[in-house]
Amino acid sequence: MYYIGFDLGSSSVKAALIDAKTGKSVGITHYPETEMAIVAEQIGWAEQDPNLWWKNICKVTKKLLAETSISSNKIKGIGIAYQMHGMVVVDKNNEVLRPSIIWCDSRAVEIGNMAFKEAGEGKCVANLLNSPGNFTLSKLKWVKENEPEIFEKVVKLLLPGDFIALKLTGEATTTISGLSEGIMWDFKQNKLADWLFDYMGIATDVIPTIVPTFSNQGIVTKKASEEIGLPEGIPVLYRAGDQPNNAMSLNVFEPGEIAATGGTSGVVYAITDSSKTKENTRINNFAHVNYKKEQPRIGKLLNINGAGIQYSWMKNNIVAATDSYNDMNNLAASIPVGSDGLRILPFGNGAERMLNNENIGASFLNLNFNRHGKPHLLRAALESIAFSFVYGIDILKNDGVDVSAIKAGNDNLFRSEIFSNTIATLVGADIRIIDTTGAVGAARAAGVSLGDFKTLNDAFSDSEHVMTYHPLNDKKIYMDAYQLWKQDLEKMYKK
C-alpha cells in the first residue's frame, strides 16, 4: 500500500508516492512541464486560478500513477503541501468567486500596515507574533474594499491547501498552522484572532472548521474520485504550507534546528519554543506542524529575495550559454575567499523584508577591470548570497534562536561547496544535506496520521542523508570577508 503527497507551488504541482511500510519514495513527478502562469493585471499584483490548480492536481496524479504502474486502489491516504498565504474565496456552492491573490501579490501592504498601527502594535506582536502585513486576511480586506459585490458572496475564506482539500472532500476545513500563516491566529488566547477580524470588518464565520494538521480531514468524494482517479473514501490526512512542510520533510521539529532552502529566493526557517518576538517586522512567526499550546513549536521564517535569482542572472548574462551551474561553481572555486576584494550586494529582486522592506537594489563594489574576471564575479555572487543567509541567521539569533543544526535539500545553491562551506563556517554549525522533497514529506506525514509510522522521527529519519558540510578550521578569512561585506551593506542600508 502507498500514500500520495502533493506539493502545490506557484510554478507547478509536484506529486510523490511512498511505500506505506518503509516510507521510501517510489515515484516523484510534476505537472505542468512549463511553469503555471501568474497573472499580474497591475504592478505588484499576482493571481492564479484555483480551478487550474485542481485540474493540474488531477493531471499530475494520473501522470504519477502511469509512470509508476501503481494501481490507484493501493493508495490509502493523501497529504497536501501548498504555497503559503494565498487567498481563495468561495460561495455557498463552494464555487470560486475570483482568482486567488497569491503569496507574492503586494496589493494589501498598506492595509496590513494600517491594521498594525490601529489595532495596536503591542497586541499584534504579543498575540499574533507578527504584523498583519500583506497576508491572507489583509487580502480579503482588500476584496471587501475594492470588490464589494464579490465580498458579499463570500461564504468561506480558504488557503490554497484548504481549497484542494475542499475539492477532494467537499468539506471546507483549515488548520491552526494555516491560520497562523494568514495572520489570523491568536497565540496568546489560543483561538481565532476575532479582535482582528472585528477591526477588519470581516465576520469570523468565513473561517472553515479547524482540524488538526495530522488528522482525518475528510474523505475523497465520488465526484473527486472520478476527476482525480483516486479511490472514493480514502482520507486526506495532512495539510501544511510549503515552508513548514519543507522543514518537516528535513526532520526539523525541535528548537534550534533550521531548515534552509536556496532556490530563486532563499528561506531560513528556524524552530523555537518561545512565543515571543522582537523582530516582527523582519521575520514571520508561524505555528509549526507539531505546534501545541502546551508545547509550542514556532517556525521563525526569514526570507531573502536576492538569492538564487542572482546566480541565475549570472548564468544568463555573464557565462557562456553552454556553461552549467557546476561549471560556474568550478570557475568560482579557482578564486580565493573574499574574491580578491570584489563584493556584491545581491538585493536586486525587490524589497527585502529583512531590510525592513527597503529596496536597495544590487551593487557591485570594488570591481577592478584590470584584476577581476568572470571567476571573481561568480565567487563574489556565491559569497554574497551566503553572507545574506548569515546576516539573516544573525537576525534569528537576536530573536532567541539558538542554532544547533542546519538542514537543506539536495538542490540549488546548497550543491555549491563555496556557498555551503561559507555558511557553515560563519555560523559554526554543520549543514546536513538531505535528499527529499515537499511532496515526499507530505506523503510521509499522511502515514504518520494513519499510524503506519509511530512518530514523526520514525517517518522523517536522515536515511536520505547525502553529505554534511562542517565548519572549516580557518574561520578568520571567512569572517574578514563577511565583515567587509556587512560594512558595505550597512553603509547603504541604515537600520
Helices and strands as residue ranges (DSSP letters): E 2-8, E 13-19, E 25-31, E 47-48, H 50-68, G 72-74, E 75-82, E 88-90, E 100-101, H 109-118, H 121-123, I 124-128, H 136-146, H 148-151, E 156-158, H 160-169, E 173-174, H 176-181, E 185-186, E 191-192, H 194-200, G 204-206, E 209-210, H 222-228, E 236-241, H 242-249, E 257-262, E 266-272, E 284-287, E 298-304, H 308-317, H 325-332, G 339-341, E 343-347, G 353-355, E 361-365, H 374-398, E 405-409, G 412-415, H 417-427, E 431-434, H 438-450, H 456-459, E 465-469, H 475-492
